[in-house]
Amino acid sequence: MDGSIRVLGVNFSYNHQIYLKKNFMDCVKKLRQVTQVWSMRFLTLYGKITIFKTLALSKTIYISCMSWIPNSFIDMIERIHNDFIWNKKRANIKHSTLIGEYSKGGLKDVDIRSKFKSLHLNWVYQTL
């Protein structure tokens, strides 16, 4: 017994370290596996953004909707995102341009920090 209860895919525990490991570190591990598999292919920048939004980030959305998200988890996801998009090199395009609309020269990349904030703002809307 590891001291946690699993309810609807989320592990709850009085031990904060178990809570973080079971919920968030497992998501980071899955995210890294997806990006490693897809980084072997020669994808365009647009293709990498699409893969990250559909296959990688979707693994973290449910757990992020259900519970509080530590800043260290968001930082890890942003680092994985940047490493995947830019092949572990320096960025060639500003982040603000990358997340912009197509009509303004952007590629509609996801702003991870804003995405998680919007998930928590959805809590406020549902309680009203």
N, C-alpha and C positions, 0 to 999 in steps of 0.2 A: 504494500500500500504506500502510495507516495504522498498522501495527505491532500489530495485534490478531488474535486467532483466535476465531472464533465456533464454540462447541460447544454443541449443544442449546439454542440461543437465548440463550446467555450469552456475552458478549465477554470474553476474557481477554487481558491485556496486562501487560507489565512497567512501562509508563508508567501511573502512578496516575490522572493526569488523563484519559487516553483511556478507562481502565476506568470511571471515574465518568461521563464524558460519554456513552459508548455504552450503558451499562446503566441508570443511574439518571436522567440528565437526559432521556433519550428517554421513560422512563416518566412523568416529571413532565409532559412536553409532551403526551403522550397523555391523561393525567389531566386536565389543564387543558382540552383540547379537549372531552372528554366533559362536564365540568361546565359549560362555556360553552354547549354545545348545549342541555343540559337546564335551565340557569338561565333560559332565555327562556320556559319554560312556567311557568304558575302552579300549582306543586305545593304540597301541604301539607307540613308538617314530616315527617310519617311517610313521604310519598312521596319526599322528598329523601333521607331516610336510606336507604330501600330502593334508590334509584337509585345512591347513592354506594357502598353495600355490594356491589351486584351488578355494576354496570358500571364504576365507576371504580377501586375498590380491587382488584378482581380483576386489573387490569392490572399490579399491582405484586407480587402474591403469589408468582408463579413465580420472579422474579428475587430476591426476598427469601428464598425457601427455599434457593436455590442458592448464595448468597454472603453475605459480610459486608455489613451495611447501615450507611452513615454516618449520624450523628445529624443532620446538616444535611438529609439526604434525608427523614428522619422529620419534622423540623420543617416542611419545605416541604409535605409531604402534610397535616400537621395544619392548616397555614394555609389550604391549598386547601379542606380539609374544612370548616373554620369559615366561610370566605367563602361557600361554596356553601350550607351549611345556613342561615346567617343573612343571606344577601344582602349580604355585606360590611358588616354593621352589628354593633353590640354584641350579645352573646348574651343571650337572655331567660331561659334556663333553665340552671342549673348543669350542668356536664359530668357530674358524678357521678349526677345525676338522669336525665339524658338516656340514659346507658348502662345504667340500671337495668332490671329486669324489668317487664313489663306489670303484673303484680299489685301492684307497689310504686309505680306511677305513672310508670314510665320508658317509653322507646320502643325499647329494645334497640339503641341506636346502637353503633357499633364504637369501642372505645378503641384507637387506631392503635398507640400505643407498646406496649401489652400484646399486641396481635395479632402484631407482629413479634417480640417476646420469646418468645411461645408457638411461633412457627415455628422459632426457634433451639433451644428446649427439646426440640422434636421430634427434633433431631439427637442429643441425649443419649439419649433413649428408644430410638432405632434402633441405637445403638452398644452397648447393654447386652445 
